[in-house]
Amino acid sequence: METLIDYFSRVARYDWWVVAVELFLIGLVVYWVVDFLEGTRGERLFRAVLIILIAGVLILNLLVEKFHFERLEFIYKWFLIFVLVIAVAAFQPEIRRALIRIAQPSFLGSSAQLIGTAEAIVGAVTDLSAARTGAIIVIERKVGLGEFIETGVRIDARVTSELLKTIFEPGTALHDMAVVIRADRVIAARVQLPLAEADSVDGVELGSRHRAALGITSGSDATVVVVSEETGIISIADEGKLTRNVTEAELKKHLTSGV
């Protein structure tokens, strides 16, 4: 206890405003990271790593000063490097999503184009939902999806409700996998997307369409609209998070936000 009191008393020797500013900046960075990772597997991992590091630093400082465990301090420094390497590998999708937003060309069209595209998507998705026809529509934003588009069939046609419903009509050559939309154009259909790990949302196991939606939004800023073939439920995926049971009004509001 005396060591702990001595440790905090030495911290108190610094000017209070310096400590306050440092703690504020550290808290701001941590808050930004947690907010960025919210709803993803990385969030839970980040919280665990943060707790381990904070506890480790506090305990190690106390032990080293009290008992002079220099070797333990040396080992812990290498442990921190090991944790950093593991974190880079574990947070790879989140880090990639953050980095690729920097200096990326914008594929967004004009406001009129975006509103027209949103209305066409909403109209098609509403009809597909009523007919319980499965669909997955990817709306490309600032981050290009060229590597995934190349896996599909090029179309390059103006977005219309009729075109989207025709593409996802069961039995047609292009109905399987995803459609990618850029501005007011359907760029490609039958596009293969990366699948997120099997998981559940609200206790419901996710199918391949929903896992694909989470997979593509974990590594890009795309927005994905999914129609469940089993239930007709409409879902939206953004930033690696899935929102289920979306209404027609909510879908239109989400797709036109920021216009």
Short mmCIF file of the C-alpha atoms (twelve columns), coordinates in Angstrom:
data_MODEL
# 
_entry.id   MODEL 
# 
loop_
_atom_site.group_PDB 
_atom_site.id 
_atom_site.type_symbol 
_atom_site.label_atom_id 
_atom_site.label_alt_id 
_atom_site.label_comp_id 
_atom_site.label_asym_id 
_atom_site.label_seq_id 
_atom_site.Cartn_x 
_atom_site.Cartn_y 
_atom_site.Cartn_z 
_atom_site.pdbx_PDB_model_num 
ATOM 1   C CA . MET A 1   0.000   0.000   0.000   1 
ATOM 2   C CA . GLU A 2   2.882   2.361   0.823   1 
ATOM 3   C CA . THR A 3   4.365   1.746   -2.638  1 
ATOM 4   C CA . LEU A 4   1.033   2.533   -4.275  1 
ATOM 5   C CA . ILE A 5   0.668   5.763   -2.298  1 
ATOM 6   C CA . ASP A 6   4.227   6.748   -3.168  1 
ATOM 7   C CA . TYR A 7   3.579   6.050   -6.862  1 
ATOM 8   C CA . PHE A 8   0.537   8.322   -7.022  1 
ATOM 9   C CA . SER A 9   2.208   10.998  -4.914  1 
ATOM 10  C CA . ARG A 10  5.010   11.245  -7.488  1 
ATOM 11  C CA . VAL A 11  2.408   11.558  -10.242 1 
ATOM 12  C CA . ALA A 12  0.802   14.388  -8.260  1 
ATOM 13  C CA . ARG A 13  4.041   16.391  -8.430  1 
ATOM 14  C CA . TYR A 14  3.313   17.329  -12.043 1 
ATOM 15  C CA . ASP A 15  1.225   20.402  -12.795 1 
ATOM 16  C CA . TRP A 16  -2.433  19.407  -12.590 1 
ATOM 17  C CA . TRP A 17  -3.278  20.992  -15.930 1 
ATOM 18  C CA . VAL A 18  -0.522  19.006  -17.684 1 
ATOM 19  C CA . VAL A 19  -1.892  15.760  -16.265 1 
ATOM 20  C CA . ALA A 20  -5.446  16.804  -17.163 1 
ATOM 21  C CA . VAL A 21  -4.517  17.595  -20.779 1 
ATOM 22  C CA . GLU A 22  -2.593  14.337  -21.170 1 
ATOM 23  C CA . LEU A 23  -5.447  12.277  -19.709 1 
ATOM 24  C CA . PHE A 24  -7.948  14.110  -21.924 1 
ATOM 25  C CA . LEU A 25  -5.925  13.418  -25.081 1 
ATOM 26  C CA . ILE A 26  -5.431  9.768   -24.148 1 
ATOM 27  C CA . GLY A 27  -9.135  9.418   -23.369 1 
ATOM 28  C CA . LEU A 28  -10.041 11.099  -26.671 1 
ATOM 29  C CA . VAL A 29  -7.903  8.646   -28.656 1 
ATOM 30  C CA . VAL A 30  -9.304  5.652   -26.769 1 
ATOM 31  C CA . TYR A 31  -12.871 6.912   -27.263 1 
ATOM 32  C CA . TRP A 32  -12.299 7.382   -31.003 1 
ATOM 33  C CA . VAL A 33  -10.865 3.885   -31.375 1 
ATOM 34  C CA . VAL A 34  -13.687 2.264   -29.364 1 
ATOM 35  C CA . ASP A 35  -16.309 4.244   -31.317 1 
ATOM 36  C CA . PHE A 36  -14.688 3.221   -34.620 1 
ATOM 37  C CA . LEU A 37  -14.663 -0.443  -33.563 1 
ATOM 38  C CA . GLU A 38  -18.136 -0.409  -31.973 1 
ATOM 39  C CA . GLY A 39  -20.209 -3.425  -32.934 1 
ATOM 40  C CA . THR A 40  -17.265 -5.366  -34.366 1 
ATOM 41  C CA . ARG A 41  -15.205 -8.234  -32.980 1 
ATOM 42  C CA . GLY A 42  -12.314 -5.791  -32.758 1 
ATOM 43  C CA . GLU A 43  -14.157 -3.793  -30.091 1 
ATOM 44  C CA . ARG A 44  -14.112 -6.621  -27.564 1 
ATOM 45  C CA . LEU A 45  -10.504 -7.486  -28.388 1 
ATOM 46  C CA . PHE A 46  -9.405  -3.849  -28.051 1 
ATOM 47  C CA . ARG A 47  -11.062 -3.504  -24.651 1 
ATOM 48  C CA . ALA A 48  -9.354  -6.686  -23.431 1 
ATOM 49  C CA . VAL A 49  -5.921  -5.611  -24.719 1 
ATOM 50  C CA . LEU A 50  -6.353  -2.148  -23.184 1 
ATOM 51  C CA . ILE A 51  -7.225  -3.575  -19.762 1 
ATOM 52  C CA . ILE A 52  -4.289  -6.007  -19.883 1 
ATOM 53  C CA . LEU A 53  -1.827  -3.256  -20.846 1 
ATOM 54  C CA . ILE A 54  -3.036  -0.778  -18.223 1 
ATOM 55  C CA . ALA A 55  -3.042  -3.409  -15.479 1 
ATOM 56  C CA . GLY A 56  0.335   -4.705  -16.622 1 
ATOM 57  C CA . VAL A 57  1.981   -1.269  -16.614 1 
ATOM 58  C CA . LEU A 58  0.659   -0.362  -13.171 1 
ATOM 59  C CA . ILE A 59  1.540   -3.687  -11.576 1 
ATOM 60  C CA . LEU A 60  4.934   -3.860  -13.274 1 
ATOM 61  C CA . ASN A 61  5.929   -0.362  -12.153 1 
ATOM 62  C CA . LEU A 62  4.981   -1.153  -8.593  1 
ATOM 63  C CA . LEU A 63  6.790   -4.513  -8.571  1 
ATOM 64  C CA . VAL A 64  9.933   -3.230  -10.274 1 
ATOM 65  C CA . GLU A 65  10.287  -0.310  -7.871  1 
ATOM 66  C CA . LYS A 66  9.522   -2.412  -4.800  1 
ATOM 67  C CA . PHE A 67  11.516  -5.555  -5.560  1 
ATOM 68  C CA . HIS A 68  13.833  -4.410  -8.390  1 
ATOM 69  C CA . PHE A 69  12.671  -7.001  -10.924 1 
ATOM 70  C CA . GLU A 70  14.787  -5.725  -13.828 1 
ATOM 71  C CA . ARG A 71  14.476  -8.963  -15.795 1 
ATOM 72  C CA . LEU A 72  10.699  -8.837  -15.463 1 
ATOM 73  C CA . GLU A 73  10.738  -5.303  -16.828 1 
ATOM 74  C CA . PHE A 74  12.892  -6.398  -19.766 1 
ATOM 75  C CA . ILE A 75  10.565  -9.304  -20.573 1 
ATOM 76  C CA . TYR A 76  7.487   -7.069  -20.333 1 
ATOM 77  C CA . LYS A 77  8.924   -4.620  -22.873 1 
ATOM 78  C CA . TRP A 78  9.298   -7.468  -25.376 1 
ATOM 79  C CA . PHE A 79  5.793   -8.605  -24.451 1 
ATOM 80  C CA . LEU A 80  4.488   -5.160  -25.458 1 
ATOM 81  C CA . ILE A 81  6.145   -5.523  -28.869 1 
ATOM 82  C CA . PHE A 82  4.549   -8.961  -29.229 1 
ATOM 83  C CA . VAL A 83  1.124   -7.528  -28.320 1 
ATOM 84  C CA . LEU A 84  1.588   -4.790  -30.927 1 
ATOM 85  C CA . VAL A 85  2.295   -7.362  -33.654 1 
ATOM 86  C CA . ILE A 86  -0.712  -9.446  -32.598 1 
ATOM 87  C CA . ALA A 87  -2.927  -6.348  -32.527 1 
ATOM 88  C CA . VAL A 88  -1.939  -5.379  -36.076 1 
ATOM 89  C CA . ALA A 89  -2.899  -8.856  -37.270 1 
ATOM 90  C CA . ALA A 90  -6.106  -8.993  -35.214 1 
ATOM 91  C CA . PHE A 91  -7.287  -5.512  -36.211 1 
ATOM 92  C CA . GLN A 92  -6.311  -5.914  -39.860 1 
ATOM 93  C CA . PRO A 93  -9.829  -5.343  -41.275 1 
ATOM 94  C CA . GLU A 94  -10.389 -2.261  -39.102 1 
ATOM 95  C CA . ILE A 95  -6.931  -0.821  -39.844 1 
ATOM 96  C CA . ARG A 96  -7.428  -1.438  -43.553 1 
ATOM 97  C CA . ARG A 97  -10.795 0.307   -43.500 1 
ATOM 98  C CA . ALA A 98  -9.297  3.336   -41.754 1 
ATOM 99  C CA . LEU A 99  -6.272  3.615   -44.033 1 
ATOM 100 C CA . ILE A 100 -8.066  3.197   -47.348 1 
ATOM 101 C CA . ARG A 101 -10.306 6.155   -46.562 1 
ATOM 102 C CA . ILE A 102 -7.290  8.434   -46.850 1 
ATOM 103 C CA . ALA A 103 -6.722  10.030  -50.267 1 
ATOM 104 C CA . GLN A 104 -9.298  7.844   -51.999 1 
ATOM 105 C CA . PRO A 105 -11.107 9.187   -55.081 1 
ATOM 106 C CA . SER A 106 -14.789 9.809   -54.592 1 
ATOM 107 C CA . PHE A 107 -17.222 7.798   -56.698 1 
ATOM 108 C CA . LEU A 108 -20.250 9.620   -55.326 1 
ATOM 109 C CA . GLY A 109 -22.467 11.279  -57.882 1 
ATOM 110 C CA . SER A 110 -24.544 14.430  -57.649 1 
ATOM 111 C CA . SER A 111 -27.374 14.829  -55.159 1 
ATOM 112 C CA . ALA A 112 -29.986 14.267  -57.872 1 
ATOM 113 C CA . GLN A 113 -28.241 11.051  -58.949 1 
ATOM 114 C CA . LEU A 114 -28.033 9.769   -55.389 1 
ATOM 115 C CA . ILE A 115 -31.686 10.514  -54.662 1 
ATOM 116 C CA . GLY A 116 -32.787 8.837   -57.891 1 
ATOM 117 C CA . THR A 117 -30.599 5.814   -57.151 1 
ATOM 118 C CA . ALA A 118 -31.920 5.587   -53.594 1 
ATOM 119 C CA . GLU A 119 -35.537 5.674   -54.785 1 
ATOM 120 C CA . ALA A 120 -34.859 2.934   -57.335 1 
ATOM 121 C CA . ILE A 121 -33.163 0.764   -54.701 1 
ATOM 122 C CA . VAL A 122 -35.956 1.305   -52.178 1 
ATOM 123 C CA . GLY A 123 -38.613 0.453   -54.765 1 
ATOM 124 C CA . ALA A 124 -36.836 -2.723  -55.835 1 
ATOM 125 C CA . VAL A 125 -36.010 -3.841  -52.299 1 
ATOM 126 C CA . THR A 126 -39.591 -3.293  -51.129 1 
ATOM 127 C CA . ASP A 127 -40.970 -5.500  -53.913 1 
ATOM 128 C CA . LEU A 128 -38.252 -8.131  -53.407 1 
ATOM 129 C CA . SER A 129 -39.012 -8.180  -49.681 1 
ATOM 130 C CA . ALA A 130 -42.736 -8.673  -50.300 1 
ATOM 131 C CA . ALA A 131 -41.966 -11.572 -52.662 1 
ATOM 132 C CA . ARG A 132 -39.304 -12.967 -50.284 1 
ATOM 133 C CA . THR A 133 -36.711 -12.877 -53.014 1 
ATOM 134 C CA . GLY A 134 -33.169 -12.810 -51.659 1 
ATOM 135 C CA . ALA A 135 -30.951 -9.921  -52.718 1 
ATOM 136 C CA . ILE A 136 -27.728 -8.161  -51.763 1 
ATOM 137 C CA . ILE A 137 -27.002 -4.685  -53.138 1 
ATOM 138 C CA . VAL A 138 -23.652 -2.984  -52.516 1 
ATOM 139 C CA . ILE A 139 -23.493 0.809   -52.842 1 
ATOM 140 C CA . GLU A 140 -19.920 1.897   -53.501 1 
ATOM 141 C CA . ARG A 141 -18.859 5.150   -51.858 1 
ATOM 142 C CA . LYS A 142 -15.403 6.693   -51.559 1 
ATOM 143 C CA . VAL A 143 -13.471 3.425   -51.403 1 
ATOM 144 C CA . GLY A 144 -13.242 1.674   -54.748 1 
ATOM 145 C CA . LEU A 145 -14.404 -1.944  -54.973 1 
ATOM 146 C CA . GLY A 146 -12.656 -2.795  -58.238 1 
ATOM 147 C CA . GLU A 147 -11.021 -5.957  -56.891 1 
ATOM 148 C CA . PHE A 148 -14.466 -7.404  -56.111 1 
ATOM 149 C CA . ILE A 149 -16.171 -6.052  -59.231 1 
ATOM 150 C CA . GLU A 150 -13.712 -8.022  -61.352 1 
ATOM 151 C CA . THR A 151 -15.122 -11.265 -59.924 1 
ATOM 152 C CA . GLY A 152 -18.584 -10.529 -61.319 1 
ATOM 153 C CA . VAL A 153 -20.263 -9.796  -64.631 1 
ATOM 154 C CA . ARG A 154 -19.953 -6.228  -65.927 1 
ATOM 155 C CA . ILE A 155 -23.241 -4.474  -66.675 1 
ATOM 156 C CA . ASP A 156 -22.728 -0.675  -66.518 1 
ATOM 157 C CA . ALA A 157 -26.377 0.277   -66.828 1 
ATOM 158 C CA . ARG A 158 -28.436 3.004   -65.174 1 
ATOM 159 C CA . VAL A 159 -29.988 1.961   -61.884 1 
ATOM 160 C CA . THR A 160 -33.701 1.255   -62.135 1 
ATOM 161 C CA . SER A 161 -36.061 -0.651  -59.910 1 
ATOM 162 C CA . GLU A 162 -36.993 -2.931  -62.803 1 
ATOM 163 C CA . LEU A 163 -33.357 -3.781  -63.566 1 
ATOM 164 C CA . LEU A 164 -32.595 -4.719  -59.971 1 
ATOM 165 C CA . LYS A 165 -35.698 -6.900  -59.655 1 
ATOM 166 C CA . THR A 166 -34.857 -8.615  -62.931 1 
ATOM 167 C CA . ILE A 167 -31.292 -9.352  -61.829 1 
ATOM 168 C CA . PHE A 168 -32.429 -11.000 -58.585 1 
ATOM 169 C CA . GLU A 169 -35.276 -12.947 -60.164 1 
ATOM 170 C CA . PRO A 170 -34.753 -16.596 -59.127 1 
ATOM 171 C CA . GLY A 171 -33.498 -18.770 -61.951 1 
ATOM 172 C CA . THR A 172 -31.807 -15.981 -63.912 1 
ATOM 173 C CA . ALA A 173 -28.110 -16.167 -64.705 1 
ATOM 174 C CA . LEU A 174 -27.171 -13.195 -62.501 1 
ATOM 175 C CA . HIS A 175 -29.433 -13.591 -59.472 1 
ATOM 176 C CA . ASP A 176 -26.814 -15.214 -57.256 1 
ATOM 177 C CA . MET A 177 -24.291 -13.176 -55.180 1 
ATOM 178 C CA . ALA A 178 -24.197 -9.360  -55.145 1 
ATOM 179 C CA . VAL A 179 -24.891 -6.331  -57.302 1 
ATOM 180 C CA . VAL A 180 -22.503 -3.351  -57.056 1 
ATOM 181 C CA . ILE A 181 -23.802 0.173   -57.663 1 
ATOM 182 C CA . ARG A 182 -21.605 3.217   -58.278 1 
ATOM 183 C CA . ALA A 183 -23.379 6.592   -58.319 1 
ATOM 184 C CA . ASP A 184 -26.379 5.965   -60.616 1 
ATOM 185 C CA . ARG A 185 -24.952 2.938   -62.441 1 
ATOM 186 C CA . VAL A 186 -25.200 -0.792  -61.827 1 
ATOM 187 C CA . ILE A 187 -21.549 -1.638  -62.406 1 
ATOM 188 C CA . ALA A 188 -21.648 -5.419  -62.035 1 
ATOM 189 C CA . ALA A 189 -23.776 -8.346  -60.913 1 
ATOM 190 C CA . ARG A 190 -22.963 -11.815 -59.579 1 
ATOM 191 C CA . VAL A 191 -20.121 -10.246 -57.600 1 
ATOM 192 C CA . GLN A 192 -18.433 -12.467 -55.042 1 
ATOM 193 C CA . LEU A 193 -17.855 -10.791 -51.674 1 
ATOM 194 C CA . PRO A 194 -15.679 -11.821 -48.714 1 
ATOM 195 C CA . LEU A 195 -17.639 -13.564 -45.958 1 
ATOM 196 C CA . ALA A 196 -17.437 -12.471 -42.352 1 
ATOM 197 C CA . GLU A 197 -17.089 -15.159 -39.714 1 
ATOM 198 C CA . ALA A 198 -20.253 -17.020 -38.812 1 
ATOM 199 C CA . ASP A 199 -22.066 -15.182 -36.038 1 
ATOM 200 C CA . SER A 200 -25.499 -14.176 -34.893 1 
ATOM 201 C CA . VAL A 201 -27.363 -10.898 -34.498 1 
ATOM 202 C CA . ASP A 202 -30.133 -10.707 -31.894 1 
ATOM 203 C CA . GLY A 203 -29.858 -14.471 -31.539 1 
ATOM 204 C CA . VAL A 204 -30.454 -15.092 -35.255 1 
ATOM 205 C CA . GLU A 205 -27.790 -17.005 -37.155 1 
ATOM 206 C CA . LEU A 206 -26.584 -15.115 -40.214 1 
ATOM 207 C CA . GLY A 207 -26.790 -16.556 -43.710 1 
ATOM 208 C CA . SER A 208 -24.257 -16.122 -46.491 1 
ATOM 209 C CA . ARG A 209 -25.807 -12.863 -47.775 1 
ATOM 210 C CA . HIS A 210 -25.629 -11.172 -44.381 1 
ATOM 211 C CA . ARG A 211 -22.121 -12.491 -43.754 1 
ATOM 212 C CA . ALA A 212 -21.053 -11.139 -47.150 1 
ATOM 213 C CA . ALA A 213 -22.570 -7.755  -46.260 1 
ATOM 214 C CA . LEU A 214 -20.570 -7.645  -43.033 1 
ATOM 215 C CA . GLY A 215 -17.458 -8.864  -44.831 1 
ATOM 216 C CA . ILE A 216 -17.419 -6.114  -47.466 1 
ATOM 217 C CA . THR A 217 -18.353 -3.314  -45.049 1 
ATOM 218 C CA . SER A 218 -15.640 -4.340  -42.587 1 
ATOM 219 C CA . GLY A 219 -12.990 -3.482  -45.171 1 
ATOM 220 C CA . SER A 220 -14.597 -0.524  -46.950 1 
ATOM 221 C CA . ASP A 221 -17.030 2.360   -46.497 1 
ATOM 222 C CA . ALA A 222 -19.666 0.737   -48.721 1 
ATOM 223 C CA . THR A 223 -23.304 0.466   -47.686 1 
ATOM 224 C CA . VAL A 224 -25.036 -2.862  -48.293 1 
ATOM 225 C CA . VAL A 225 -28.761 -3.601  -48.449 1 
ATOM 226 C CA . VAL A 226 -29.786 -7.225  -47.881 1 
ATOM 227 C CA . VAL A 227 -33.152 -8.899  -48.391 1 
ATOM 228 C CA . SER A 228 -33.599 -12.222 -46.602 1 
ATOM 229 C CA . GLU A 229 -34.894 -15.003 -48.820 1 
ATOM 230 C CA . GLU A 230 -36.371 -16.861 -45.834 1 
ATOM 231 C CA . THR A 231 -38.180 -13.996 -44.077 1 
ATOM 232 C CA . GLY A 232 -38.178 -11.055 -46.486 1 
ATOM 233 C CA . ILE A 233 -36.592 -8.909  -43.765 1 
ATOM 234 C CA . ILE A 234 -34.584 -5.930  -45.028 1 
ATOM 235 C CA . SER A 235 -31.199 -5.258  -43.411 1 
ATOM 236 C CA . ILE A 236 -28.526 -2.588  -43.816 1 
ATOM 237 C CA . ALA A 237 -24.800 -3.155  -43.249 1 
ATOM 238 C CA . ASP A 238 -22.408 -0.284  -42.570 1 
ATOM 239 C CA . GLU A 239 -18.880 -0.270  -41.114 1 
ATOM 240 C CA . GLY A 240 -19.062 -3.933  -40.221 1 
ATOM 241 C CA . LYS A 241 -22.371 -3.550  -38.353 1 
ATOM 242 C CA . LEU A 242 -25.750 -4.965  -39.356 1 
ATOM 243 C CA . THR A 243 -29.143 -3.352  -38.741 1 
ATOM 244 C CA . ARG A 244 -32.095 -5.707  -39.241 1 
ATOM 245 C CA . ASN A 245 -35.832 -5.154  -39.730 1 
ATOM 246 C CA . VAL A 246 -35.381 -1.860  -41.563 1 
ATOM 247 C CA . THR A 247 -38.568 -0.197  -42.804 1 
ATOM 248 C CA . GLU A 248 -39.001 1.397   -46.231 1 
ATOM 249 C CA . ALA A 249 -38.833 4.894   -44.730 1 
ATOM 250 C CA . GLU A 250 -35.725 4.068   -42.680 1 
ATOM 251 C CA . LEU A 251 -34.015 2.584   -45.741 1 
ATOM 252 C CA . LYS A 252 -34.689 5.681   -47.844 1 
ATOM 253 C CA . LYS A 253 -33.502 7.978   -45.055 1 
ATOM 254 C CA . HIS A 254 -30.301 5.968   -44.622 1 
ATOM 255 C CA . LEU A 255 -29.478 5.903   -48.332 1 
ATOM 256 C CA . THR A 256 -30.081 9.649   -48.788 1 
ATOM 257 C CA . SER A 257 -28.350 10.799  -45.599 1 
ATOM 258 C CA . GLY A 258 -25.689 13.367  -46.363 1 
ATOM 259 C CA . VAL A 259 -27.198 14.264  -49.758 1 
# 
